[in-house]
Amino acid sequence: MNELTNGTVYVTHLRAQHHRLHNMILQIERELPFVAEESLPWEPHAHRFVESLTALRDELAAHFLEEQQGGCLEEAVCRCPSLGQEANRLLQEHRVLLAELDEIIANVSRTTTARRIRELGFGFERFAKSLHEHEDAENRLLECGFGAAVD
């Protein structure tokens, strides 16, 4: 496999993972107004909502683990060593992002009212924004390292 093709494979793979995570976040964001509806009982929806958050957490942890075990970020740094500091910063963000999501899941699990869920929804929105910014930074790093556009 030549260098250009190898870079394209990395970029395509990461793009697909980011797309899957984005779709999971959109689904959770679609659930939030329904889950937070005060006129509806909270308990029947709580378990399903926690399952959605946990599925996102599992997917995100697997995605981060793959990046940490060497792969597209490491390969981009090998091709362009000046990206090393940014790659290290991004890898360290993984722990922070997972901890934020763990806190959201724990708070939702302890919540007994739909009103409180609305408040937690704002926390999830902040988390989703942070994750999107993280993914954008990864995409920029890959674009520099491989010279390939990441959508």
N, CA, C and O atoms as a GROMACS GRO file, in nm:
protein
  604
    1MET      N    1   0.085  -0.116   0.000
    1MET     CA    2   0.000   0.000   0.000
    1MET      C    3   0.090   0.123   0.000
    1MET      O    4   0.180   0.134   0.083
    2ASN      N    5   0.067   0.216  -0.092
    2ASN     CA    6   0.151   0.334  -0.096
    2ASN      C    7   0.111   0.434   0.012
    2ASN      O    8   0.005   0.420   0.075
    3GLU      N    9   0.196   0.534   0.035
    3GLU     CA   10   0.173   0.629   0.144
    3GLU      C   11   0.041   0.704   0.131
    3GLU      O   12  -0.029   0.722   0.230
    4LEU      N   13   0.007   0.747   0.011
    4LEU     CA   14  -0.117   0.821  -0.008
    4LEU      C   15  -0.236   0.733   0.025
    4LEU      O   16  -0.328   0.778   0.094
    5THR      N   17  -0.237   0.610  -0.022
    5THR     CA   18  -0.347   0.519   0.005
    5THR      C   19  -0.356   0.490   0.154
    5THR      O   20  -0.466   0.488   0.210
    6ASN      N   21  -0.242   0.466   0.218
    6ASN     CA   22  -0.239   0.439   0.361
    6ASN      C   23  -0.298   0.557   0.439
    6ASN      O   24  -0.378   0.537   0.530
    7GLY      N   25  -0.260   0.678   0.404
    7GLY     CA   26  -0.314   0.797   0.469
    7GLY      C   27  -0.463   0.810   0.448
    7GLY      O   28  -0.536   0.846   0.540
    8THR      N   29  -0.510   0.779   0.327
    8THR     CA   30  -0.652   0.786   0.296
    8THR      C   31  -0.730   0.685   0.380
    8THR      O   32  -0.840   0.714   0.426
    9VAL      N   33  -0.672   0.566   0.400
    9VAL     CA   34  -0.737   0.464   0.482
    9VAL      C   35  -0.753   0.514   0.625
    9VAL      O   36  -0.861   0.501   0.683
   10TYR      N   37  -0.648   0.571   0.682
   10TYR     CA   38  -0.656   0.625   0.818
   10TYR      C   39  -0.763   0.733   0.827
   10TYR      O   40  -0.847   0.731   0.918
   11VAL      N   41  -0.761   0.825   0.735
   11VAL     CA   42  -0.855   0.937   0.736
   11VAL      C   43  -0.998   0.886   0.720
   11VAL      O   44  -1.088   0.931   0.792
   12THR      N   45  -1.021   0.794   0.629
   12THR     CA   46  -1.154   0.738   0.606
   12THR      C   47  -1.204   0.665   0.731
   12THR      O   48  -1.320   0.678   0.768
   13HIS      N   49  -1.116   0.590   0.795
   13HIS     CA   50  -1.153   0.516   0.916
   13HIS      C   51  -1.192   0.612   1.027
   13HIS      O   52  -1.295   0.593   1.092
   14LEU      N   53  -1.111   0.714   1.051
   14LEU     CA   54  -1.142   0.809   1.157
   14LEU      C   55  -1.270   0.885   1.126
   14LEU      O   56  -1.351   0.908   1.215
   15ARG      N   57  -1.289   0.924   1.001
   15ARG     CA   58  -1.410   0.994   0.960
   15ARG      C   59  -1.533   0.908   0.989
   15ARG      O   60  -1.634   0.959   1.039
   16ALA      N   61  -1.526   0.779   0.960
   16ALA     CA   62  -1.640   0.690   0.986
   16ALA      C   63  -1.668   0.680   1.136
   16ALA      O   64  -1.784   0.680   1.178
   17GLN      N   65  -1.563   0.671   1.217
   17GLN     CA   66  -1.583   0.664   1.362
   17GLN      C   67  -1.645   0.794   1.415
   17GLN      O   68  -1.736   0.790   1.497
   18HIS      N   69  -1.596   0.907   1.370
   18HIS     CA   70  -1.650   1.035   1.413
   18HIS      C   71  -1.796   1.047   1.371
   18HIS      O   72  -1.878   1.100   1.446
   19HIS      N   73  -1.829   1.000   1.252
   19HIS     CA   74  -1.967   1.006   1.204
   19HIS      C   75  -2.058   0.922   1.294
   19HIS      O   76  -2.168   0.964   1.329
   20ARG      N   77  -2.011   0.803   1.330
   20ARG     CA   78  -2.091   0.716   1.418
   20ARG      C   79  -2.112   0.782   1.555
   20ARG      O   80  -2.224   0.782   1.607
   21LEU      N   81  -2.007   0.839   1.612
   21LEU     CA   82  -2.021   0.908   1.741
   21LEU      C   83  -2.116   1.027   1.729
   21LEU      O   84  -2.199   1.051   1.818
   22HIS      N   85  -2.104   1.101   1.621
   22HIS     CA   86  -2.192   1.216   1.598
   22HIS      C   87  -2.338   1.172   1.593
   22HIS      O   88  -2.425   1.238   1.651
   23ASN      N   89  -2.366   1.062   1.523
   23ASN     CA   90  -2.503   1.012   1.514
   23ASN      C   91  -2.556   0.968   1.650
   23ASN      O   92  -2.674   0.988   1.680
   24MET      N   93  -2.471   0.908   1.732
   24MET     CA   94  -2.513   0.867   1.866
   24MET      C   95  -2.547   0.990   1.950
   24MET      O   96  -2.644   0.989   2.026
   25ILE      N   97  -2.466   1.095   1.938
   25ILE     CA   98  -2.493   1.219   2.012
   25ILE      C   99  -2.624   1.281   1.966
   25ILE      O  100  -2.704   1.326   2.048
   26LEU      N  101  -2.646   1.284   1.835
   26LEU     CA  102  -2.772   1.340   1.783
   26LEU      C  103  -2.892   1.263   1.837
   26LEU      O  104  -2.994   1.324   1.870
   27GLN      N  105  -2.881   1.132   1.845
   27GLN     CA  106  -2.992   1.051   1.897
   27GLN      C  107  -3.019   1.085   2.043
   27GLN      O  108  -3.135   1.098   2.083
   28ILE      N  109  -2.914   1.100   2.122
   28ILE     CA  110  -2.931   1.137   2.262
   28ILE      C  111  -2.992   1.276   2.273
   28ILE      O  112  -3.081   1.299   2.356
   29GLU      N  113  -2.946   1.368   2.192
   29GLU     CA  114  -3.002   1.503   2.194
   29GLU      C  115  -3.149   1.503   2.153
   29GLU      O  116  -3.226   1.586   2.202
   30ARG      N  117  -3.189   1.412   2.065
   30ARG     CA  118  -3.331   1.400   2.028
   30ARG      C  119  -3.413   1.343   2.143
   30ARG      O  120  -3.530   1.377   2.158
   31GLU      N  121  -3.352   1.257   2.223
   31GLU     CA  122  -3.422   1.198   2.337
   31GLU      C  123  -3.440   1.297   2.451
   31GLU      O  124  -3.538   1.287   2.525
   32LEU      N  125  -3.350   1.392   2.465
   32LEU     CA  126  -3.353   1.482   2.581
   32LEU      C  127  -3.486   1.554   2.602
   32LEU      O  128  -3.538   1.549   2.713
   33PRO      N  129  -3.543   1.620   2.502
   33PRO     CA  130  -3.670   1.690   2.529
   33PRO      C  131  -3.781   1.595   2.572
   33PRO      O  132  -3.862   1.629   2.659
   34PHE      N  133  -3.785   1.477   2.514
   34PHE     CA  134  -3.886   1.378   2.550
   34PHE      C  135  -3.864   1.329   2.692
   34PHE      O  136  -3.959   1.318   2.770
   35VAL      N  137  -3.740   1.299   2.725
   35VAL     CA  138  -3.707   1.249   2.858
   35VAL      C  139  -3.735   1.356   2.962
   35VAL      O  140  -3.776   1.324   3.074
   36ALA      N  141  -3.714   1.482   2.928
   36ALA     CA  142  -3.729   1.591   3.024
   36ALA      C  143  -3.871   1.648   3.030
   36ALA      O  144  -3.894   1.745   3.102
   37GLU      N  145  -3.963   1.590   2.959
   37GLU     CA  146  -4.102   1.637   2.960
   37GLU      C  147  -4.164   1.609   3.097
   37GLU      O  148  -4.180   1.494   3.138
   38GLU      N  149  -4.199   1.717   3.167
   38GLU     CA  150  -4.248   1.702   3.304
   38GLU      C  151  -4.383   1.632   3.313
   38GLU      O  152  -4.412   1.570   3.415
   39SER      N  153  -4.464   1.639   3.210
   39SER     CA  154  -4.595   1.576   3.216
   39SER      C  155  -4.588   1.424   3.200
   39SER      O  156  -4.686   1.354   3.223
   40LEU      N  157  -4.471   1.374   3.160
   40LEU     CA  158  -4.454   1.230   3.143
   40LEU      C  159  -4.381   1.172   3.264
   40LEU      O  160  -4.298   1.240   3.324
   41PRO      N  161  -4.412   1.047   3.300
   41PRO     CA  162  -4.338   0.986   3.411
   41PRO      C  163  -4.193   0.963   3.371
   41PRO      O  164  -4.164   0.920   3.259
   42TRP      N  165  -4.102   0.991   3.463
   42TRP     CA  166  -3.960   0.982   3.436
   42TRP      C  167  -3.912   0.838   3.433
   42TRP      O  168  -3.834   0.800   3.346
   43GLU      N  169  -3.956   0.757   3.527
   43GLU     CA  170  -3.899   0.624   3.547
   43GLU      C  171  -3.898   0.535   3.422
   43GLU      O  172  -3.796   0.470   3.397
   44PRO      N  173  -4.006   0.529   3.343
   44PRO     CA  174  -4.001   0.440   3.226
   44PRO      C  175  -3.893   0.478   3.123
   44PRO      O  176  -3.848   0.392   3.047
   45HIS      N  177  -3.854   0.602   3.122
   45HIS     CA  178  -3.758   0.649   3.022
   45HIS      C  179  -3.615   0.654   3.075
   45HIS      O  180  -3.519   0.659   2.998
   46ALA      N  181  -3.601   0.653   3.206
   46ALA     CA  182  -3.470   0.669   3.269
   46ALA      C  183  -3.374   0.558   3.226
   46ALA      O  184  -3.260   0.586   3.188
   47HIS      N  185  -3.419   0.436   3.232
   47HIS     CA  186  -3.329   0.323   3.201
   47HIS      C  187  -3.282   0.330   3.056
   47HIS      O  188  -3.163   0.312   3.028
   48ARG      N  189  -3.374   0.355   2.964
   48ARG     CA  190  -3.337   0.361   2.823
   48ARG      C  191  -3.241   0.477   2.796
   48ARG      O  192  -3.149   0.464   2.715
   49PHE      N  193  -3.262   0.589   2.864
   49PHE     CA  194  -3.176   0.705   2.845
   49PHE      C  195  -3.035   0.676   2.897
   49PHE      O  196  -2.937   0.710   2.831
   50VAL      N  197  -3.026   0.614   3.012
   50VAL     CA  198  -2.895   0.577   3.067
   50VAL      C  199  -2.827   0.477   2.974
   50VAL      O  200  -2.706   0.484   2.955
   51GLU      N  201  -2.904   0.386   2.916
   51GLU     CA  202  -2.846   0.290   2.820
   51GLU      C  203  -2.789   0.362   2.698
   51GLU      O  204  -2.682   0.326   2.650
   52SER      N  205  -2.857   0.464   2.649
   52SER     CA  206  -2.807   0.540   2.534
   52SER      C  207  -2.677   0.611   2.569
   52SER      O  208  -2.582   0.611   2.490
   53LEU      N  209  -2.672   0.672   2.687
   53LEU     CA  210  -2.551   0.739   2.731
   53LEU      C  211  -2.436   0.640   2.750
   53LEU      O  212  -2.322   0.669   2.714
   54THR      N  213  -2.468   0.525   2.806
   54THR     CA  214  -2.365   0.423   2.829
   54THR      C  215  -2.314   0.366   2.698
   54THR      O  216  -2.194   0.338   2.685
   55ALA      N  217  -2.401   0.348   2.600
   55ALA     CA  218  -2.358   0.300   2.469
   55ALA      C  219  -2.262   0.400   2.405
   55ALA      O  220  -2.162   0.362   2.344
   56LEU      N  221  -2.294   0.528   2.418
   56LEU     CA  222  -2.203   0.633   2.367
   56LEU      C  223  -2.070   0.625   2.439
   56LEU      O  224  -1.964   0.635   2.376
   57ARG      N  225  -2.073   0.608   2.569
   57ARG     CA  226  -1.950   0.602   2.648
   57ARG      C  227  -1.864   0.483   2.604
   57ARG      O  228  -1.743   0.496   2.590
   58ASP      N  229  -1.928   0.368   2.583
   58ASP     CA  230  -1.855   0.248   2.539
   58ASP      C  231  -1.792   0.268   2.402
   58ASP      O  232  -1.676   0.232   2.380
   59GLU      N  233  -1.868   0.326   2.311
   59GLU     CA  234  -1.818   0.353   2.176
   59GLU      C  235  -1.702   0.452   2.180
   59GLU      O  236  -1.601   0.435   2.110
   60LEU      N  237  -1.717   0.555   2.261
   60LEU     CA  238  -1.613   0.657   2.273
   60LEU      C  239  -1.486   0.599   2.335
   60LEU      O  240  -1.376   0.629   2.290
   61ALA      N  241  -1.501   0.517   2.438
   61ALA     CA  242  -1.385   0.455   2.503
   61ALA      C  243  -1.310   0.366   2.404
   61ALA      O  244  -1.187   0.366   2.401
   62ALA      N  245  -1.382   0.290   2.324
   62ALA     CA  246  -1.318   0.203   2.224
   62ALA      C  247  -1.246   0.287   2.119
   62ALA      O  248  -1.136   0.254   2.077
   63HIS      N  249  -1.309   0.395   2.077
   63HIS     CA  250  -1.249   0.486   1.978
   63HIS      C  251  -1.119   0.546   2.034
   63HIS      O  252  -1.017   0.548   1.965
   64PHE      N  253  -1.124   0.593   2.158
   64PHE     CA  254  -1.005   0.653   2.219
   64PHE      C  255  -0.895   0.549   2.239
   64PHE      O  256  -0.778   0.578   2.216
   65LEU      N  257  -0.932   0.431   2.280
   65LEU     CA  258  -0.833   0.325   2.302
   65LEU      C  259  -0.760   0.294   2.172
   65LEU      O  260  -0.638   0.276   2.170
   66GLU      N  261  -0.834   0.287   2.065
   66GLU     CA  262  -0.774   0.261   1.933
   66GLU      C  263  -0.672   0.370   1.898
   66GLU      O  264  -0.564   0.342   1.848
   67GLU      N  265  -0.709   0.494   1.926
   67GLU     CA  266  -0.617   0.604   1.897
   67GLU      C  267  -0.494   0.599   1.986
   67GLU      O  268  -0.383   0.629   1.941
   68GLN      N  269  -0.512   0.560   2.111
   68GLN     CA  270  -0.401   0.557   2.206
   68GLN      C  271  -0.307   0.441   2.181
   68GLN      O  272  -0.190   0.448   2.219
   69GLN      N  273  -0.355   0.336   2.119
   69GLN     CA  274  -0.270   0.219   2.094
   69GLN      C  275  -0.194   0.231   1.964
   69GLN      O  276  -0.138   0.133   1.914
   70GLY      N  277  -0.191   0.347   1.911
   70GLY     CA  278  -0.118   0.367   1.785
   70GLY      C  279  -0.214   0.353   1.670
   70GLY      O  280  -0.299   0.265   1.667
   71GLY      N  281  -0.198   0.438   1.579
   71GLY     CA  282  -0.288   0.438   1.464
   71GLY      C  283  -0.274   0.566   1.389
   71GLY      O  284  -0.163   0.614   1.364
   72CYS      N  285  -0.387   0.623   1.354
   72CYS     CA  286  -0.384   0.737   1.264
   72CYS      C  287  -0.315   0.860   1.325
   72CYS      O  288  -0.240   0.928   1.254
   73LEU      N  289  -0.337   0.888   1.453
   73LEU     CA  290  -0.268   1.005   1.511
   73LEU      C  291  -0.118   0.982   1.516
   73LEU      O  292  -0.039   1.070   1.480
   74GLU      N  293  -0.080   0.864   1.560
   74GLU     CA  294   0.063   0.831   1.568
   74GLU      C  295   0.128   0.834   1.430
   74GLU      O  296   0.240   0.883   1.414
   75GLU      N  297   0.059   0.782   1.333
   75GLU     CA  298   0.112   0.780   1.197
   75GLU      C  299   0.126   0.922   1.142
   75GLU      O  300   0.223   0.953   1.072
   76ALA      N  301   0.029   1.009   1.173
   76ALA     CA  302   0.037   1.148   1.128
   76ALA      C  303   0.158   1.217   1.190
   76ALA      O  304   0.226   1.295   1.123
   77VAL      N  305   0.186   1.188   1.318
   77VAL     CA  306   0.302   1.248   1.385
   77VAL      C  307   0.432   1.194   1.325
   77VAL      O  308   0.528   1.269   1.311
   78CYS      N  309   0.435   1.066   1.289
   78CYS     CA  310   0.554   1.010   1.225
   78CYS      C  311   0.584   1.082   1.094
   78CYS      O  312   0.700   1.104   1.059
   79ARG      N  313   0.480   1.119   1.023
   79ARG     CA  314   0.498   1.188   0.895
   79ARG      C  315   0.530   1.336   0.913
   79ARG      O  316   0.596   1.397   0.829
   80CYS      N  317   0.483   1.391   1.025
   80CYS     CA  318   0.503   1.534   1.050
   80CYS      C  319   0.528   1.552   1.200
   80CYS      O  320   0.435   1.582   1.275
   81PRO      N  321   0.653   1.533   1.244
   81PRO     CA  322   0.684   1.536   1.387
   81PRO      C  323   0.643   1.663   1.461
   81PRO      O  324   0.626   1.660   1.583
   82SER      N  325   0.628   1.772   1.392
   82SER     CA  326   0.587   1.896   1.459
   82SER      C  327   0.444   1.886   1.516
   82SER      O  328   0.403   1.972   1.594
   83LEU      N  329   0.371   1.783   1.479
   83LEU     CA  330   0.236   1.763   1.530
   83LEU      C  331   0.235   1.688   1.664
   83LEU      O  332   0.128   1.669   1.723
   84GLY      N  333   0.351   1.647   1.712
   84GLY     CA  334   0.360   1.565   1.832
   84GLY      C  335   0.296   1.626   1.955
   84GLY      O  336   0.224   1.558   2.028
   85GLN      N  337   0.321   1.752   1.979
   85GLN     CA  338   0.266   1.817   2.099
   85GLN      C  339   0.113   1.822   2.092
   85GLN      O  340   0.046   1.795   2.192
   86GLU      N  341   0.059   1.856   1.976
   86GLU     CA  342  -0.087   1.860   1.960
   86GLU      C  343  -0.146   1.720   1.975
   86GLU      O  344  -0.252   1.705   2.036
   87ALA      N  345  -0.082   1.620   1.920
   87ALA     CA  346  -0.131   1.482   1.933
   87ALA      C  347  -0.133   1.441   2.080
   87ALA      O  348  -0.228   1.378   2.126
   88ASN      N  349  -0.028   1.475   2.154
   88ASN     CA  350  -0.025   1.443   2.297
   88ASN      C  351  -0.138   1.513   2.372
   88ASN      O  352  -0.201   1.454   2.460
   89ARG      N  353  -0.163   1.638   2.338
   89ARG     CA  354  -0.272   1.712   2.402
   89ARG      C  355  -0.406   1.644   2.376
   89ARG      O  356  -0.489   1.629   2.466
   90LEU      N  357  -0.426   1.605   2.250
   90LEU     CA  358  -0.552   1.538   2.214
   90LEU      C  359  -0.567   1.404   2.287
   90LEU      O  360  -0.676   1.371   2.333
   91LEU      N  361  -0.459   1.330   2.297
   91LEU     CA  362  -0.466   1.201   2.366
   91LEU      C  363  -0.497   1.221   2.515
   91LEU      O  364  -0.569   1.140   2.574
   92GLN      N  365  -0.447   1.327   2.575
   92GLN     CA  366  -0.477   1.355   2.715
   92GLN      C  367  -0.621   1.400   2.735
   92GLN      O  368  -0.677   1.381   2.843
   93GLU      N  369  -0.679   1.460   2.634
   93GLU     CA  370  -0.820   1.501   2.643
   93GLU      C  371  -0.912   1.382   2.655
   93GLU      O  372  -1.023   1.395   2.707
   94HIS      N  373  -0.870   1.267   2.608
   94HIS     CA  374  -0.955   1.148   2.612
   94HIS      C  375  -1.004   1.120   2.755
   94HIS      O  376  -1.123   1.098   2.778
   95ARG      N  377  -0.911   1.123   2.848
   95ARG     CA  378  -0.944   1.094   2.988
   95ARG      C  379  -1.046   1.196   3.041
   95ARG      O  380  -1.141   1.159   3.112
   96VAL      N  381  -1.026   1.322   3.007
   96VAL     CA  382  -1.115   1.428   3.054
   96VAL      C  383  -1.255   1.411   2.996
   96VAL      O  384  -1.355   1.423   3.067
   97LEU      N  385  -1.262   1.383   2.866
   97LEU     CA  386  -1.393   1.366   2.802
   97LEU      C  387  -1.468   1.246   2.859
   97LEU      O  388  -1.588   1.254   2.883
   98LEU      N  389  -1.398   1.136   2.880
   98LEU     CA  390  -1.464   1.018   2.938
   98LEU      C  391  -1.511   1.047   3.080
   98LEU      O  392  -1.618   1.002   3.120
   99ALA      N  393  -1.432   1.120   3.157
   99ALA     CA  394  -1.472   1.154   3.294
   99ALA      C  395  -1.597   1.242   3.294
   99ALA      O  396  -1.685   1.226   3.378
  100GLU      N  397  -1.604   1.336   3.200
  100GLU     CA  398  -1.724   1.422   3.189
  100GLU      C  399  -1.847   1.337   3.159
  100GLU      O  400  -1.952   1.356   3.220
  101LEU      N  401  -1.832   1.244   3.065
  101LEU     CA  402  -1.945   1.160   3.030
  101LEU      C  403  -1.982   1.067   3.145
  101LEU      O  404  -2.101   1.044   3.170
  102ASP      N  405  -1.884   1.014   3.216
  102ASP     CA  406  -1.912   0.931   3.334
  102ASP      C  407  -1.992   1.008   3.438
  102ASP      O  408  -2.085   0.954   3.498
  103GLU      N  409  -1.956   1.134   3.458
  103GLU     CA  410  -2.028   1.216   3.556
  103GLU      C  411  -2.173   1.239   3.512
  103GLU      O  412  -2.265   1.233   3.594
  104ILE      N  413  -2.193   1.264   3.384
  104ILE     CA  414  -2.329   1.282   3.332
  104ILE      C  415  -2.410   1.155   3.354
  104ILE      O  416  -2.523   1.162   3.401
  105ILE      N  417  -2.352   1.040   3.320
  105ILE     CA  418  -2.423   0.913   3.337
  105ILE      C  419  -2.458   0.891   3.484
  105ILE      O  420  -2.571   0.852   3.516
  106ALA      N  421  -2.364   0.915   3.573
  106ALA     CA  422  -2.388   0.896   3.716
  106ALA      C  423  -2.499   0.989   3.764
  106ALA      O  424  -2.587   0.948   3.840
  107ASN      N  425  -2.497   1.114   3.721
  107ASN     CA  426  -2.600   1.210   3.762
  107ASN      C  427  -2.737   1.172   3.708
  107ASN      O  428  -2.837   1.182   3.779
  108VAL      N  429  -2.742   1.128   3.582
  108VAL     CA  430  -2.870   1.086   3.525
  108VAL      C  431  -2.921   0.963   3.599
  108VAL      O  432  -3.041   0.952   3.625
  109SER      N  433  -2.832   0.871   3.633
  109SER     CA  434  -2.872   0.750   3.704
  109SER      C  435  -2.931   0.781   3.841
  109SER      O  436  -3.019   0.709   3.889
  110ARG      N  437  -2.884   0.888   3.905
  110ARG     CA  438  -2.932   0.926   4.038
  110ARG      C  439  -3.054   1.018   4.032
  110ARG      O  440  -3.116   1.045   4.135
  111THR      N  441  -3.087   1.064   3.915
  111THR     CA  442  -3.195   1.162   3.901
  111THR      C  443  -3.331   1.094   3.908
  111THR      O  444  -3.352   0.986   3.853
  112THR      N  445  -3.422   1.160   3.977
  112THR     CA  446  -3.556   1.104   3.990
  112THR      C  447  -3.664   1.193   3.928
  112THR      O  448  -3.782   1.158   3.930
  113THR      N  449  -3.624   1.306   3.873
  113THR     CA  450  -3.724   1.394   3.814
  113THR      C  451  -3.683   1.439   3.674
  113THR      O  452  -3.565   1.453   3.642
  114ALA      N  453  -3.784   1.462   3.593
  114ALA     CA  454  -3.760   1.512   3.457
  114ALA      C  455  -3.704   1.653   3.462
  114ALA      O  456  -3.625   1.692   3.375
  115ARG      N  457  -3.744   1.731   3.562
  115ARG     CA  458  -3.694   1.869   3.573
  115ARG      C  459  -3.541   1.870   3.586
  115ARG      O  460  -3.474   1.951   3.523
  116ARG      N  461  -3.489   1.781   3.667
  116ARG     CA  462  -3.343   1.773   3.686
  116ARG      C  463  -3.274   1.728   3.558
  116ARG      O  464  -3.160   1.768   3.530
  117ILE      N  465  -3.341   1.645   3.480
  117ILE     CA  466  -3.284   1.599   3.352
  117ILE      C  467  -3.260   1.716   3.259
  117ILE      O  468  -3.160   1.718   3.187
  118ARG      N  469  -3.349   1.813   3.259
  118ARG     CA  470  -3.327   1.931   3.173
  118ARG      C  471  -3.196   1.998   3.209
  118ARG      O  472  -3.120   2.038   3.121
  119GLU      N  473  -3.169   2.011   3.338
  119GLU     CA  474  -3.042   2.071   3.382
  119GLU      C  475  -2.924   1.987   3.335
  119GLU      O  476  -2.823   2.040   3.287
  120LEU      N  477  -2.937   1.855   3.349
  120LEU     CA  478  -2.829   1.766   3.306
  120LEU      C  479  -2.813   1.770   3.154
  120LEU      O  480  -2.703   1.748   3.101
  121GLY      N  481  -2.921   1.797   3.085
  121GLY     CA  482  -2.915   1.809   2.939
  121GLY      C  483  -2.821   1.919   2.896
  121GLY      O  484  -2.752   1.905   2.795
  122PHE      N  485  -2.817   2.029   2.970
  122PHE     CA  486  -2.723   2.136   2.939
  122PHE      C  487  -2.579   2.088   2.955
  122PHE      O  488  -2.492   2.125   2.877
  123GLY      N  489  -2.556   2.005   3.056
  123GLY     CA  490  -2.423   1.946   3.075
  123GLY      C  491  -2.386   1.855   2.960
  123GLY      O  492  -2.271   1.853   2.915
  124PHE      N  493  -2.485   1.779   2.911
  124PHE     CA  494  -2.457   1.693   2.796
  124PHE      C  495  -2.427   1.776   2.673
  124PHE      O  496  -2.338   1.741   2.595
  125GLU      N  497  -2.499   1.884   2.654
  125GLU     CA  498  -2.473   1.971   2.539
  125GLU      C  499  -2.331   2.029   2.544
  125GLU      O  500  -2.264   2.038   2.441
  126ARG      N  501  -2.285   2.067   2.663
  126ARG     CA  502  -2.147   2.116   2.677
  126ARG      C  503  -2.048   2.005   2.645
  126ARG      O  504  -1.947   2.028   2.578
  127PHE      N  505  -2.077   1.884   2.694
  127PHE     CA  506  -1.991   1.770   2.664
  127PHE      C  507  -1.986   1.746   2.513
  127PHE      O  508  -1.878   1.730   2.456
  128ALA      N  509  -2.102   1.745   2.448
  128ALA     CA  510  -2.107   1.720   2.303
  128ALA      C  511  -2.027   1.827   2.228
  128ALA      O  512  -1.958   1.795   2.131
  129LYS      N  513  -2.036   1.951   2.271
  129LYS     CA  514  -1.959   2.059   2.207
  129LYS      C  515  -1.809   2.035   2.225
  129LYS      O  516  -1.731   2.051   2.131
  130SER      N  517  -1.769   1.996   2.345
  130SER     CA  518  -1.627   1.967   2.371
  130SER      C  519  -1.578   1.850   2.285
  130SER      O  520  -1.467   1.854   2.231
  131LEU      N  521  -1.660   1.749   2.272
  131LEU     CA  522  -1.622   1.633   2.190
  131LEU      C  523  -1.610   1.673   2.044
  131LEU      O  524  -1.516   1.630   1.976
  132HIS      N  525  -1.702   1.754   1.995
  132HIS     CA  526  -1.694   1.799   1.855
  132HIS      C  527  -1.568   1.882   1.832
  132HIS      O  528  -1.503   1.869   1.728
  133GLU      N  529  -1.535   1.967   1.927
  133GLU     CA  530  -1.412   2.047   1.914
  133GLU      C  531  -1.290   1.955   1.914
  133GLU      O  532  -1.195   1.979   1.839
  134HIS      N  533  -1.292   1.852   1.996
  134HIS     CA  534  -1.182   1.754   2.001
  134HIS      C  535  -1.170   1.684   1.865
  134HIS      O  536  -1.060   1.671   1.811
  135GLU      N  537  -1.281   1.639   1.811
  135GLU     CA  538  -1.279   1.571   1.681
  135GLU      C  539  -1.229   1.664   1.571
  135GLU      O  540  -1.153   1.622   1.484
  136ASP      N  541  -1.272   1.789   1.575
  136ASP     CA  542  -1.226   1.885   1.475
  136ASP      C  543  -1.074   1.902   1.483
  136ASP      O  544  -1.007   1.910   1.380
  137ALA      N  545  -1.020   1.906   1.605
  137ALA     CA  546  -0.876   1.918   1.622
  137ALA      C  547  -0.804   1.794   1.570
  137ALA      O  548  -0.698   1.804   1.508
  138GLU      N  549  -0.863   1.676   1.594
  138GLU     CA  550  -0.804   1.553   1.538
  138GLU      C  551  -0.805   1.559   1.385
  138GLU      O  552  -0.707   1.522   1.320
  139ASN      N  553  -0.915   1.604   1.329
  139ASN     CA  554  -0.925   1.614   1.183
  139ASN      C  555  -0.819   1.708   1.127
  139ASN      O  556  -0.756   1.678   1.025
  140ARG      N  557  -0.799   1.822   1.193
  140ARG     CA  558  -0.697   1.917   1.146
  140ARG      C  559  -0.558   1.854   1.154
  140ARG      O  560  -0.476   1.872   1.064
  141LEU      N  561  -0.532   1.781   1.262
  141LEU     CA  562  -0.403   1.714   1.276
  141LEU      C  563  -0.382   1.615   1.162
  141LEU      O  564  -0.274   1.609   1.104
  142LEU      N  565  -0.484   1.538   1.131
  142LEU     CA  566  -0.472   1.440   1.023
  142LEU      C  567  -0.454   1.508   0.887
  142LEU      O  568  -0.377   1.462   0.804
  143GLU      N  569  -0.525   1.617   0.867
  143GLU     CA  570  -0.509   1.690   0.741
  143GLU      C  571  -0.366   1.736   0.724
  143GLU      O  572  -0.310   1.729   0.614
  144CYS      N  573  -0.306   1.785   0.833
  144CYS     CA  574  -0.166   1.828   0.826
  144CYS      C  575  -0.072   1.708   0.807
  144CYS      O  576   0.021   1.714   0.727
  145GLY      N  577  -0.097   1.602   0.880
  145GLY     CA  578  -0.007   1.486   0.876
  145GLY      C  579  -0.014   1.408   0.747
  145GLY      O  580   0.087   1.358   0.699
  146PHE      N  581  -0.133   1.396   0.691
  146PHE     CA  582  -0.150   1.315   0.571
  146PHE      C  583  -0.172   1.398   0.444
  146PHE      O  584  -0.167   1.345   0.333
  147GLY      N  585  -0.198   1.526   0.462
  147GLY     CA  586  -0.226   1.609   0.345
  147GLY      C  587  -0.355   1.568   0.277
  147GLY      O  588  -0.372   1.586   0.157
  148ALA      N  589  -0.448   1.512   0.358
  148ALA     CA  590  -0.576   1.468   0.303
  148ALA      C  591  -0.688   1.537   0.378
  148ALA      O  592  -0.682   1.548   0.500
  149ALA      N  593  -0.789   1.582   0.309
  149ALA     CA  594  -0.902   1.651   0.371
  149ALA      C  595  -0.986   1.553   0.452
  149ALA      O  596  -1.011   1.440   0.410
  150VAL      N  597  -1.029   1.598   0.569
  150VAL     CA  598  -1.117   1.519   0.655
  150VAL      C  599  -1.245   1.599   0.670
  150VAL      O  600  -1.244   1.710   0.723
  151ASP      N  601  -1.356   1.541   0.626
  151ASP     CA  602  -1.486   1.609   0.638
  151ASP      C  603  -1.550   1.578   0.768
  151ASP      O  604  -1.660   1.626   0.797
   0.00000   0.00000   0.00000
